[in-house]
Amino acid sequence: MLLNPKTNSYDHLDARSQEIMKKTIDFFEAKGKAKLKRDHYDRVWYDDFLDFVKENRIFATLLTPTACAEGDRDKRWDTSRICEFNEILGFYGLAYWYTWQVTILGLGPIWMSPNEAVKKRTAQLLDEGGIFAFGLSEKTHGADLYSTEMALTPLGNGRYAADGGKYYIGNANKAALVSTFGKNSDNDEFVFFAVDPSHEDYDLVQNVVDWQSYVAEFALRAYPVAEADILSTGRDAWDTALNTVNVGKFNLGWASIGICTHAFYEAIEHAAGRNLYGKFVTDFPHIQQLFTDAYARLTAMKLFASRAIDYMRTASPADRRYLLYNSLVKMKVTTQGEEVINLLWDVIAARGFEKDVYFENATQDIRALPKLEGTVHVNMALVVKFMANYFFKPEPYPEIAKQEAPVDDEFLFNQGPTKGLGDIRFHDYRPAYDAVDLPNVNIFKEQVALFKKLLMKAPPQQQQTRDIDFLLTVGELFTLVVYGQLILEKTEMEQVDPLLVDQMFDFMVRDFSGHALALHSKPSSTPEQMELGLQLIRKPHTDTKRFFAVWKERVLPLKDAYTMNE
């Protein structure tokens, strides 16, 4: 179920993809944990990793769409294998993942552009080992696109001058190109254009973080832009910005999965080898509960994110369900990652601070992911827009099978207008739940039915729809329903052990009850909402036999499964 770099064969991938995954693992294992940690503490820019990427043409192979591949059959934009790579990089270090993630964001406006010359140039730069950057946010306005102050001033004859600053832009120190968002100063029309950081009018102001990666503040000062550098304008530029984030934010959940998996191996190895008061730490009942809960949550993270891939890869103008699911991979999976690290940290305690363990990196890195590519709150505000159609207007879509075929995900660079979210429909969630007869799943189904009743009898009132704090709690309850649905779809496809499924829904029942209590306690909740909210609270089904089967057969054996090379 979990990534193990020393045993994963990647047999489900084609030969070139297998080679990339295995070589990347070999690179990090040869580097070793001690050097990985030293580079982390010394804030060493990862030239060794980028040299490895260049030598093996890894970014070029994984991130060049087929249309720009000039006949190279190994090149494609394949979300399935991209996520495999995400997981590996997260497993070893967020800084390495970050340079890859920002490259993906920087490529989005280029691959979505009608500018074929820039696309061809970009494909060549990738072959040469180039990385890319996404010049969107600004110091004063963040990612508020309406307020961007980057100005592109027309000078005539297809020439422009760009002036303005960008802030919190990863890779902007070494990028081959920076896809930069701004406004035409003559007509206030949005525009994306390509910038070369090596130009003398590109001012690299500073690194705004104290980290291995370079997250830049940069300024353009009368930077010359030609018509040939323009990627998109007007509504297309606006849509490009949001659609690029739609692609990129999916990766954050997979980085969390990688981080948590490595931390899990370290935590259980430490606990299983530590003897206190005549017992190994793993013999204590509360430690078994913490580990089993962490394992169940981590497994659920991977099952949900894996199933969401299928909807990303089959998306079309007529099927935009991915906009809900990729928001949850960014939002729900990353916050669950924080919970997993918290549980494991309660087990290993002070060991989690020590300088020679990966876990110390994980405690810092896991916090970043819910806060990148739109905060949890921003993504939750998007998710709530889908709630009415999800519950009350199901659409009979054809069933989506596992999507592992080595093909190009063309639609991701042709997503179209970002409007019309209220028109998106979803397949009925109930069959996924009705197909499973397990104690905790059945309790969760009761909670879901009562939540739907609450939405019908006591929906958010007009003033509550402006109370973001209230809506976030409603959104958490909705999110759990969707989370459970895709987990069950994936467990059915993979024939996951029913005991593990029921153990996962143990925490799902508890989490649902916690959010129900929060809804009851909100200052703006009405008496009817308070009453119905309390009805949602349930206790999970207790089954000692199930718990110990998962603990003894799945969790405890991981103590000897993986240790990183020193």
N, C-alpha and C positions, 0 to 999 in steps of 0.2 A: 504493500500500500504506500509506503514512504520511500523517498529517494534514498538509495544507498550507493554512494559513488564507487564503492569497491565491488559491488555485485550487479549493478544495473547494466543490462546488456543492450538496451535500446533496440531490441530485435524488431520492434514494430515499425521502426523507421527505415528509410532507404539507406543505401551504403554510405553516401556522402554525408547524410545527416547523422548517422551513427558515428562516423569519423569525427565530425565536429564536436559532438557531445563528449566522446571518449577522450579526444585530445585536450579539450578544455579541462576536464577532470584531471587528466595527467599533468597539465600545466600547474594547476593549483597544488596537487599532491606533491609534485616535485619541488615547488616553491616552499612548501611546508608551513606549518602553523606558526613557528617561531618567526620566520621571515615575514609572514603575513601580518603578524602582530607588530613587528618592528616598523614595518612600512606604515601601518595604521598610526602608531604613536608619533612617528617622525613626519607625518603628513607628506609621504613620498608620492609624487605624481607617478602614476602607474605606466611608465613607458614600457616596462617589460611586458605587461599585458597587451598594450596596444601594438607592440612589435609582434607579439604572438598572433594577434588578430590579423595584422597585415600579412604576415608570412603565410598564414593558412587561409586567407581571404574569407574570414568567417562572417564579418558583417556584410561583405559583398554578396555572399551566398544566401544568407538568411534574410537580407533586407532589400534585395533588388526584385521588384515585381517582374513577372515573366515578360510583360510588354517591353521592358527596358533591358532584358537580359541578353539580347543579341544572340539568341539560339543556345545559350548555356542552359542545359536541362536541369541542372542542380539549383539554379537560382529561381526563387519564387518567394512570395510573401505568404507564408503558411503559418497561420496562427497556432496550430497545434505544436509544431516544432519550435516556434518562437517561445512558447510557454515552457517547453522543456529547457530551453536555454536560460530563460528567466529564472527558473527554479535553481539551476546549477549556480548561476552567478550570485543569487541571493544566499545560497547555501554557504558560499565562501566569503562573500564580503559585499556590502551594499555599495561601496565606492565603485567596484567593478561593474556592478549592475547599473549604477547611475549613469555612467558614461554611455552605456548601451541604450538605456532608456531615453536619455536626452537625444541621442542620435535618432532614435525612432521618431520622437516628436519633431525634430528638425527636418526629417525626411517627409513628414506628412504633407506640408504645404507644397512641396516639390512634386511628389508623386500625384497629388490631386490637381496639379496645375496643367493648363493646356500648353505650357511653354516646353516644347519638345527639346529645344536646344539645351536648356538648363537640366532637363531630365538626363539627356545623354552625357552631359558634363558630370552630373552627380554620380551616374553609374560608373564612370571612369574614376572619379575620386574615391568611391567606395573600393574599387579594385586596387587602388593605390594605398588603401588603409586609412582613408579619411574618416573622421568623426564629424558630427553635425550638431547644430544648436537651434533652439526654438526661441526667437526673440519676441516674446509676447508681453510679459509682465513688466510693470514700471514701478519705481520706488514709491511714488505717491498714490498710485491707483491700483496697484496689484494687477490682477487679471480683469479689471473692469474695462472691457474693450471700448465701450462708449467714450471713455474719458482719456483714451490714449493721446499722448502729447507728441509722439514721434511724427514729425511733419515731413512730407515729401512735396517739395515745391517745384512745379513745372518751370523749366527754363526755355522751352521751345525746342523744336527739332528732335523730339523724343528724348530730351535730356532733363534730368531732375537733380535737385540737391536735397539730401536727407539730413535732418537735424533733430536731435533729441536723444534721450537716454533710455536704456533698458536695464532692468535690475532682476537679480536672481536667475541668471541665465547660465545653466550648466553647459560645460564644454566650450564656452565662448572664448577661452584663451587659446585653444588649439583647433577649433573647428575649421573644416575645409570651407564650409559655407554656413551662414546664419540666416535662417528664414525669419524675416523681420516684419512685424505688423505695425502699420501706422495709418495716417490719414493724408489724403491729398489736400494740401493747404488751400487750393483754389476752390474746391467744391465739397470738402469734408467727406469725400468718398473713401471708404476703407480700402487698404491696399496691402498686399504681401509682396515683398521683394527680397532678392537674395543679396547678401552682404559678404564680402571677403574680409576676414579679420586681419589679413596681412597688409591691407591698404593703409597708407599713412594717415588718412582721415578717420580711421577707426581707432578710438581711444579706449584702451582696456584700463578702466579706472582702478578696479580692485577686485580681490576675491572677498566676498562678503561672509564667507564661513571659514572656520578654522578646522579644516578637514582635508583628507587626501584629495578629494575632488576640487575642481575650480568652479565656483558658482559666481558668475561675474556680474559686476556692474560695468556696463560699457556705454560709450557715447559716440554718436556720429556727428561730425562737425563739418557741415557742407560736403558731406560724402557724396561723390558723383554716382548717380544711378542712371542707367540707360534703359530704354524700352525693353531691351533684351533681358534685363534683370527682373522685370515685373513677373510675378507668379500668378497673381489674381487680383481683381479689383471689385469694389462694390459689395453686393450681397454675396458673391462667390467668395470673397476674402473673409467675410464674416463667417460663412458656413464652413470654410476651410479651417478656421481657428477652432471652432467647436468640434468639427468632425475629426480633426487631428487628436484632440483630447479624448474623444470617444475611443480611438484606437489605442492611444498610449496609456490611458488609465487602467486598462485591463491588465497591464503588466504588474501593477503594484501588488495585487493579491498574490501573484505567483512569487514575487520576491519575498513576501511575508511567509509563504509556505516553505520556501528554501531556508530562510533564517530560522524558523521554528523547528524545522527538522534537524538541523545541525545542533541547535541548542538542546533539543530533546536527547540526542545521543550522548552529549556531554553530561547532561544532568543525571541521566539514569546510570551511566557508568560510574559517576562519582558517588551517587547514593548507594548503589549496590555494593560498592567496595568499601564503604565506611561503616565501622562498627561502633555503636554507642550503647552503653549500659548493657553490654552482652548481647546486643541484637544488631543485625545489619539494618541500616536506615530503611531499606525497602521492606522490612518486616513490620513496620509500624502501620497500623490501619489508616491513619490520616494521610500518610505518604502514599499509600496505595490509591487512596481516593484522589489525591492531587494528580498523580501520574495518569491514572485512568481517565480522569476528566480532561486533562491536557491532550492525551492521545485521542480521545473521542472528538474533541474540538478540532484538532489538527487534521484528523481524517475527514471530518465533515468539510473543513475548508477546501481540502483537495478534491473531494467528490463534487462539491458545488462548482468550483472553478473549472473542473474538467468537463462537467456537463454544459457549462456556459459556453465553452469553446464551440460546441456543436451549433449553438444558436448564432454565434458570431460568424461562423463559416458558411452558414446557409442563409444569412440575412439578404434581404432584397428590398426594393421600394415597397413591395406588398407585405413584407414581414420584417418589422422593425422591433421585434421583441427584445433583440439584443440590447437596446438602450436601457431597459430595466436591468437585465442580467449583468451587463458589464459595469453598471453603476454599483451593483451589490458586490461584485468581485473587488472593486476599488474600495468600497465603503465597509461592507460587512466582513469580508475576509480579512482585511487589514486590521480592523478593530478586534476581531477574534484572535488574530495573531498577537496583539498586545495581551489579551487574556491568557493565552497559552504561555507566554513568557512570564507573566505574573505568577501563574500556578507553579511553573518550574522553579522560579526564583524563590518561592516560599519553601521549596524542597531543599535547594542547595545553599540558600541563605548567603553567608559571607563569601562563599566560593565564587559567587557570581560577580564579585567586584575584582577578583584577582587578575593580574596582568597577563598570565600565561594561558588563559582560556578564551575560546571563541565567544563563550557566553557573555563576557563583559562587552564585546562589540554588539552582540545581539540586543542587549538591554537598551543600548542607545539607538541602534538602527531601526528597531521595530517601531519606535515612536514616530519616525519620520513618515512612514508610508500612508497612514490615514490623513496626513496633512498636505500631501502633494497632489497635483492635478485636480484641484478642487477639494475643499475640506469635506469632512463627513457631512457637515450641515448643508453645504451646497448640493451634494449628491442626494441627500435625503429629501431636500426640497424638490428635486427632480423626480425622485421615486414616488412621492406622494401623488404626483399628477397622474400616475398610472393606476391608482388604487381602485377607482370606480369601475373602470373597464375590466380590470382583472377579476373583480368579484362578481360583477353584475352583467357583463356583456361578453361572455366567452365566444371565441371564434373557433370553428372546427378545422383547424390546420391539420395537414398531414403529419404523421409522426416523424420526428427527426431522429435519424440513427446516429451512431458514433461517426464523427467526421475526422478520419485519420488519413484520408487519401492525400498523396503528395501533389496537390494542385494549388493554384494561385487563388488567393482570396481577393478577387478583383473588386468586389463591391465596396470594400473598406476604403477605396480611393475614389469611389463614385457614390457616396452616400446620399447626395442630393441635399435639398433644403433641410434645415434643422427645425423648421416649424412643424405644426400639426401633431404635437405630442398627444393631444387629447383624442386623436383619431386612431392611435395605435391599439390594436386588440391583442388578446392573449388566449392561448388554449386553456380549456377548463382545468383547473388545478386538482379537482376532486378525484379523477381517475387514478392519479399517482398515489394519493392517500388511500383510496378505497381498495387498491390492489394489495395493501399490506395490512395484515392482522397481527399486530404485536401490541403488548400492553401499553407501552409508553406512546407509541404512534397513535393508538386509539384514544388515549387521554389528550394528546395534542389535537387530534381531530375534533374533540369536544370543544377545546379552547378556540379553535379556528371558527367553528360554527357559531359560538357565542360572540366572537369578535364581529363576525358578519352581521349578526343580529344587532349588535351595538351600532354598527354603521347604518343599519336600516332604521332603527328606532330612535337613536340619539346621535345623529351625525354631527360633525363639527358645525357649530353655528357661525354666522357671518363674522362676528367679532373674533371667534376662535381661529378662523382661517387666516387672520392677521397676527395671531399669537404663535410665533415660530417655535417657542418652547413647547407649547401644547402639541403642535403638529409633528414635531420631532418624535415625541413619545408615541403618537398614533402611527407614525412611520416606522418606528422600531417594531411594533406589533405586526404591521403589514409585512415588513422585511422578513420576519421569521417565517411567515407563511410561505413566501416565495423561496426562501432558503431551504425549508423542509421539502418543498415540492421537487426542486431540482436534485437535492440529495437522494430522494427516493427514486427518482427517475434513473439516476446513475447507479444506485445500489441494485436496482432490478437488472440493468444492463450488464453489470459486472458480477452479479450473483454474490453479493457481499453477505457474509455470515449474518443471519438474522439476530444473533445475540449482540453483535457489534452495532447493528442498526438500532436495536432497542436501547442499547447503552447511549448512543448518540442522542436519541430522543429523550433520554433522562435529562440531559442538560437543556434541551430545547423546551421541555415543559417548565423547568425551573426559570429559564430566561423569560419565557412568555409571562409567567406569573409575576416576575420582578417588574416588567414593563407595565403590566396591568395595575399593579399597586402604585407605580409612579403616575399612571393616568388618573387613578382615583385621587391622588394627592395633589394634582396640579391646581394652582389657585383659580384657574378659569373653568375647571370641570364643573358641569351641571350636576344637580342631585341625581338625575337619571343616569348620566354617564358614570357617576361615582358608584351607583348601585350595580350597574351592569359590569363595570370594571372589576369589582370585587368578585363577581361570578366567574371571571376568567381565571382566577387563581386556583391552581391545582397542585397536588403533590405527586411527584413521579411514582410509578410502580416500583416497589422495592423487591429485588430478586437477588439474593446473595449468591445463588448458583451462577446466575448470568454474570454478575460483577466479577467473580473470581475466575470464571472462564475467560473473560476478556483480559483480566489482569495477568493470569498465569500463561495463557496461550499466545497473547499478542503483545502485551506491554513489557513484562519482565524480560522476555528473551531479547529485547533490544539492547540490554546492557552489554552484550558482547558483539553487537552487530557492526559497529563502525567506530573507528578512532582515526582522526586525521594524522597524516604523517607529520612528524616533528621537523 
